[in-house]
Amino acid sequence: MRHVLFDVDGTLIDAVDNQRVVWRTWAERYGLDPDEVYRVALRTRPMDTFAQVAPDQDPRNCLAALHELEDEDVRSGTYAAFAGASEVLTALQPGTWALVTSNYEHRVRGRFARTGLPVPEVVVDAAAVEEGKPSPVPYLQAAARLGAQPENCLVIEDAPSGVRSGLRAGMTVWGVNTPEVVDGVHRHFGSLREAVRDILAFASGPAQPRPAV
């Protein structure tokens, strides 16, 4: 059996404007330049962002404030699923796909509920792993929980760190929703909608035999 592992933000859910608003509000709370904070936040994890833009602040308090804003955004923000997301997720068989996100599962469930997307049995979130993307650990954990071999998994990503994570896990990686090809992807699609037919074809294709021991 073949399996498909999806990133969430930027791949299935369009949350760019939401992230910008959250970081702007956070920056203003600390008297920082919102544009500079967002520029750093795009490239680093939150704790690294705090260390760079607010080194005099307690990072635990910074993170708590960020989480508060993100949770409120899930409740009141405006979200949209990318075209093709509902089509591909509802067409895949249960147990053949998973979500692998650097966000937290309760936020993913909140966003999916608001956009009408189905939630799979397996969700690997930030709390599930000690090493996040670009480490291969998140995607390897998703494969293990699905009972899948890495060589039979297709990763759908939009971000360089996620692409590296999937590649390091030994999986096929396709990039979507970016005008430029992310370095390392095996195939590139300008949008998720363009990739739907090929994703479903991959999922229905024959699996690679398990290597002999």
N, C-alpha and C positions, 0 to 999 in steps of 0.2 A: 504494500500500500504506500502511496505517496502522500505527503502532508504539506500544508502551506502555513507559514508562520508570518503573521502581519505585524509590522509596527503600527502604532495608532495615530499619534499626532503628526500631521503632515502627510500621512499615507491614507488613512481612512477618514479621519476627522480634520476639518480645516479649523485650526485653533490659533493661527498666527496672530490675528487681531486680538484675540483674548489674551494671549501671552504678552503681547505688547502692552495692553491695558494693565494687566496685573503687575508687570515689572515697573511701569510708569508710576502706578499708585504706590508701590513699595518704595521706589526711589524718592518720590516726593515726601513720603513719611519720614525718611532719613535725611532730607535736605540735599539730595544728590542729583546730578544731572541725569534725567531719565534716558536720554539718547545714549549716553556713554554706558550707563548701567545695562541697557538692553543689548548694546553691541557686545559687551563682555559676556552677558548671560547666554547669548546665542552660541558661544564657543565653549562654555565651561559648565560644570555642574554647579548647583546653587552654592554649596559650601566654598567652592573655589571662587565663585563670583563675589561672595561676601568678603573673602580674604583680600581680594584685589580692590574692590570699590569701597569697602567699609572696614578697613583693618582695625579700627578703633572700637568697633562694635562687637558685642557678644554674638558669635555666629549662631548659637542656639536660639537667641531671641530673634535674630534675623530670619532664621528658618521658620520659627513659629509664626511670625508675621506674614511670611510668604505663603505658608500653608493656609492661614486664615483667609487670605485674599483669594487663593486658588479655589478653596472650597466654596466661598461665596460666589465666585465666577461660575462654578458648575451649577449652582442653584439659580443664578439670575442672568448669566451671560447668554449671548446668542450664538448658537452653534449650527454648523451645517456639515453633513457628510459629503465627501467628494462624490461626484457622479461615478456610478459604477460600484460603489461600496455595497449598497444593499443588494444589488444584483449578484455580485460574486459571493458574498457571505451566505445568502440564502440558498444559493445553488450548491455550495459545498456540503458534503455529507457530514453529519455530526461525528465528532471524534477524529476528523481528518485535518482540523485546522486549529490554530491557537493565536492568541495575542501576546506580543512581547513588547512591553512598554517601559520607559523610564519614569512614567508617572505612577500613580497609586491606583489600585483596583477600584476603590470606591468612587474615584473620580471618573475612571473609564466607564463604569457602570452607569453613573449619572449622565454622562455625555451620550452614551449609547441609548439610554432610555429616552432622552430628549430628541434624538435623531432617528429613532425607530430601528436601529441596527440590532441584530441578534448578538448575544454574548456567548462565546463558546465555553466548553467545559474547562479548558485550560487557559488561564491568564497568568503570565509571569510578569510581575510588576517590580517596582523598586524595592519593595520590602521582602521579596522572595529570594533575592540574591545579594551576596556581599560585594560582588564585582559587577558593575553595570557596563553597558556598552561604552567603549568598543571591545571589551572583554568578550570572548565567545561564550561565557558562562550562561547568560540569559537564554540564548538560542539553544544551547545544549540542554539546558534544563527543560525547556519546552518540548524538545524532541524526546527526551527521556520520559516525561510525563505522558506523552502521546504513545509511547512505545515504538518510536520511529528511529530509523537509522539516519544520521546526518546526511548521507549521500542521497537519501530519498526525500529531502526537505527543500522546499523553495521558500526563500525569504523575500518579502516585499517591503522595501524601504525607500525613504526619501533622503535620509541624512547620512553624511560620510561616516559618522561613528557607528551607526547601525549597519551600514554596508560592511565596514571592517569587522564588526562583530559576527555577522553571518559568514563572511569569507573565512575568518579564523576558526569558525565552527565546522568548516568543511562542507558548507551547503551551497546550493545554487542561489545566487542573489540577483534579483531584478530591481532596477530603480524606477520610481514613478514620481510624477508631479514636480519635476524639476526641468527647467529649460535646458540646462547643461547636463551632460552625462557625469554622474558621480564616479570618481575613479574606482575601478575594480569591478564594477557590476558586469554580469554576464550578458544582460540585455537592458536596454533603456527604453522607457515609454514616457512620452511627454505628459500623459495623464493616466490616472488609474483606469478610467473608462477604456482607454485604448488597450489596456493589458488584460481585461476581463476574459476574453475568449482564450487567450494563451494560458492564463492561470488555470482555467478550468480544464484545458487540454492537458496541462502538466499533471494536474491532480488525478485525471482519469487514465494516465499512461501507466505502463508497466514499471514496477519498482525494480531497482537494482538488486541483484542477489546479495545476500549477506556474505561478507568475506569469510573464507574458510579459516578456521582456527588451527 
